[in-house]
Amino acid sequence: MASKTAENVKATQEFVPIKEIRDGVVVLKDDGLRVILIASSLNLALKSEDEQKAVISQFQNFLNSLDFSTQIFLQSRRLDIRPYLALLEERMKAQMEDLMKIQIREYIQFIKNFTDRTSIMKKSFFIVVPYTQPVLGNKKSFSVLPGKKEAEKKQNDIELFEEARSQLEQRVGIVISGLSGIGVRAIQLGTEEVVELFYKIFNPGDTERPIKTT
């Protein structure tokens, strides 16, 4: 049974194009690099018609100014209310007044009943910024130079990665700056946040994973 599980995990990993996540940068199996930004949203419905046209025009100009491709990804998921409920329960336990405990308990029950009846969705906006290291002369992809000692290969891997990341960070800066011009704030995801994002993408039905409340 264990061997079959291991085989299934290995088979699944073959379909995932990610080799590793290093310092918040996704390294693909073809050695392409990706940085993922999470962006704020704009409510165009609250703006006047002229303001809406201005925002759309600025966004169009931003896209036209890019000389590299980007991917915009919208994730819509049911809001996980568990961290909020856990926080309320902690405060209820710490409350000294019986009346306040009763009120907090009733509020917790109200939230549970409400979320059971109504699906509260959370939308997140992500932007994927890519970079692929060009093959020039004897430069090859990470950790595959033939005839090199392990230490040399490791050093070469670090140098290639840092060189590629430097180019990628320039692109990230361009995207963040361009989005800020239309009122959209974007920040780069860290390693743990990227891992969490891909976990949820590949496990859409898993809502029982422990959630940090601190």
C-alpha positions in Angstrom: 0.0 0.0 0.0 2.8 2.4 0.9 4.7 1.7 -2.3 1.5 2.4 -4.4 1.1 5.7 -2.5 4.8 6.6 -3.2 4.3 5.8 -6.9 1.2 7.9 -7.0 3.0 10.9 -5.5 5.9 10.4 -7.9 3.5 10.2 -10.8 1.7 13.4 -9.7 5.0 15.3 -9.3 5.9 14.5 -12.9 3.0 16.7 -14.0 4.0 19.6 -11.8 6.5 21.8 -13.8 8.1 23.2 -10.6 11.6 22.1 -9.6 12.0 24.3 -6.5 11.0 27.5 -4.9 14.1 29.5 -3.9 13.8 32.8 -2.0 10.3 33.4 -3.2 11.3 32.6 -6.8 9.7 29.7 -8.6 12.3 27.7 -10.5 10.7 25.5 -13.3 12.0 22.2 -14.5 13.1 24.0 -17.7 15.0 26.5 -15.5 12.6 29.3 -16.2 12.0 31.6 -13.3 8.7 33.1 -12.1 7.9 35.6 -9.5 4.3 35.9 -8.3 2.8 39.2 -7.2 -0.5 39.6 -5.3 -2.3 42.8 -6.3 -5.0 44.9 -4.8 -8.3 45.5 -6.7 -10.1 48.6 -7.9 -13.8 49.0 -7.7 -14.6 50.7 -11.0 -18.3 50.7 -10.2 -17.7 53.4 -7.5 -15.9 55.7 -10.0 -17.4 58.1 -12.5 -17.5 57.3 -16.2 -14.6 59.6 -16.9 -12.6 58.0 -14.1 -13.4 54.5 -15.4 -12.2 55.5 -18.9 -9.0 57.0 -17.4 -8.2 53.8 -15.4 -8.8 51.5 -18.4 -6.7 53.7 -20.6 -3.8 53.8 -18.1 -4.0 50.0 -17.7 -3.9 49.6 -21.5 -0.9 51.9 -21.7 0.8 49.8 -18.9 0.3 46.6 -20.8 1.5 48.1 -24.1 4.7 49.3 -22.4 5.8 45.8 -21.4 8.3 44.1 -23.6 7.8 40.7 -21.9 4.8 38.6 -21.3 2.9 38.4 -18.0 0.1 36.3 -16.7 -2.8 37.6 -14.7 -4.5 35.0 -12.5 -7.8 35.5 -10.6 -8.4 33.0 -7.7 -11.9 32.8 -6.3 -12.3 30.7 -3.2 -14.7 30.3 -0.4 -13.6 32.4 2.5 -12.0 30.3 5.3 -13.6 31.7 8.4 -11.8 29.2 10.8 -9.0 31.6 11.8 -11.5 34.3 12.8 -13.6 31.8 14.8 -10.5 30.5 16.5 -9.6 34.1 17.5 -13.1 34.6 18.9 -13.0 31.4 20.9 -9.6 32.5 22.4 -11.1 35.8 23.4 -14.1 34.1 24.9 -11.9 31.9 27.1 -9.9 34.9 28.2 -13.1 36.9 29.0 -13.8 37.2 32.8 -17.3 38.5 32.6 -20.0 35.9 32.1 -22.2 38.2 30.1 -19.5 38.9 27.6 -18.8 35.2 27.2 -22.4 34.6 26.4 -22.5 37.4 23.8 -19.3 36.1 22.2 -20.6 32.5 22.1 -23.8 33.7 20.5 -21.9 35.7 18.0 -19.7 32.7 17.1 -22.8 30.6 16.5 -24.3 33.4 14.4 -21.2 33.5 12.2 -21.2 29.7 11.8 -24.9 29.6 10.9 -24.5 32.5 8.4 -21.5 31.0 6.6 -23.2 27.6 6.4 -26.1 29.2 4.6 -24.2 31.6 2.5 -21.0 31.1 0.5 -18.7 34.0 1.1 -16.2 34.2 -1.7 -12.8 35.8 -1.5 -11.1 36.9 -4.7 -7.4 37.3 -5.0 -5.5 38.8 -8.0 -2.1 37.5 -8.9 0.4 38.5 -11.6 3.1 36.1 -12.8 6.3 37.7 -14.0 8.5 35.4 -16.0 12.2 35.2 -17.0 14.1 32.6 -18.9 17.8 32.6 -18.9 19.2 32.7 -22.5 21.7 30.0 -23.4 24.8 31.9 -24.4 28.2 30.4 -25.3 29.0 27.8 -22.6 26.4 29.0 -20.1 23.9 26.3 -19.5 21.0 25.7 -17.2 21.3 25.4 -13.4 23.5 22.5 -12.2 24.0 20.6 -15.4 27.4 21.6 -16.6 29.3 18.4 -17.6 32.7 17.6 -16.2 32.5 19.9 -13.3 33.2 19.1 -9.7 30.2 19.3 -7.3 31.5 22.5 -5.6 32.0 24.1 -9.0 28.6 23.1 -10.2 27.0 24.5 -7.0 28.9 27.8 -7.4 27.8 27.9 -11.1 24.2 27.2 -10.1 24.3 30.1 -7.6 25.9 32.5 -10.1 23.4 31.7 -12.9 20.5 31.9 -10.5 21.5 35.3 -9.1 22.2 36.6 -12.6 18.7 35.5 -13.8 17.0 36.8 -10.6 18.6 40.2 -11.1 17.0 40.4 -14.6 13.7 39.1 -13.1 13.7 41.7 -10.3 14.0 44.5 -12.9 10.9 43.2 -14.6 9.1 42.9 -11.2 10.0 46.5 -10.5 8.5 47.6 -13.8 5.3 45.8 -13.2 4.9 47.1 -9.6 5.7 50.7 -10.7 3.2 50.5 -13.7 0.4 49.1 -11.5 0.9 51.8 -8.8 0.3 54.4 -11.5 -3.3 53.2 -11.8 -3.8 52.8 -8.1 -3.1 49.1 -7.8 -0.7 48.0 -5.1 1.3 44.8 -5.8 3.8 43.0 -3.6 5.9 39.9 -4.1 4.9 36.6 -2.4 7.5 35.0 -0.2 8.5 31.3 -0.3 5.9 30.2 2.3 3.1 32.2 0.5 4.0 30.7 -2.9 4.0 27.2 -1.4 0.6 27.8 0.2 -0.8 29.2 -3.1 0.3 26.2 -5.1 -0.9 23.8 -2.4 -4.4 25.3 -2.7 -4.3 25.3 -6.5 -3.4 21.6 -6.6 -5.7 20.7 -3.7 -8.8 22.7 -4.3 -11.0 20.5 -2.2 -8.8 20.4 0.8 -10.2 22.8 3.5 -9.0 20.9 6.5 -5.3 22.0 6.3 -4.3 23.7 9.6 -4.4 27.4 9.4 -2.0 29.7 11.3 -3.8 32.1 13.7 -0.8 34.0 14.8 
